[in-house]
Structures are given as C-alpha cells and as structure tokens.
Amino acid sequence: MSSIRYRSEPGIFERAFLAPSAEIERAAQAAVAAAGELAKNDARAQYAMGVMAENGFGMPKNPKLAADWYLKAAKQGNTDAQYNL
C-alpha cells in the first residue's frame, strides 16, 4: 500500500481556482481586448466577439456591442452574424 503525499504549496491548477476574482476578471478583460484587436478584419472573429458580448462571456452582457460586432461581420458576408442581427 502506497501513501499519497501532498505538497503544502498549491500547484498551478490549485492557484487558478484560488485566484482572487478581481485577478481573474482583469485577465478576462485583457483577453477580450486582445481578441477584439485581432478581430478587426476577420468576419468569423467579429462574429465570435458578438456572441461573447451578447452572452456575457468574458465581459458583461452588452447587446449594443454585440450588434456592432455582428454588423461588422455581416458586412463581410458572415451569414451567422446576418441571422443574429
């Protein structure tokens, strides 16, 4: 029978779950900002940003921002964005 030993210091996965919510929120906002910058000329990414804004993934729900992203994607021929508008 083997014994299991635990470290006294949390590992990377434990730290991710124990991180303060403000730290997680800042990281999510930075990721959304970076994604938005990358989505400037990519219709599929613009559609994805619309979905994120509409549903509150990584940001507060924002129907107006979602519509703006959907419109950008729709103008480039993205049919999913056209449908969501």
Secondary structure, DSSP 8 states (H G I E B T S, - for coil): -------SS--HHHHHHHS-HHHHHHHHHHHHHHHHHHGGG-HHHHHHHHHHHHHTSSS---HHHHHHHHHHHHHTT-HHHHHH-
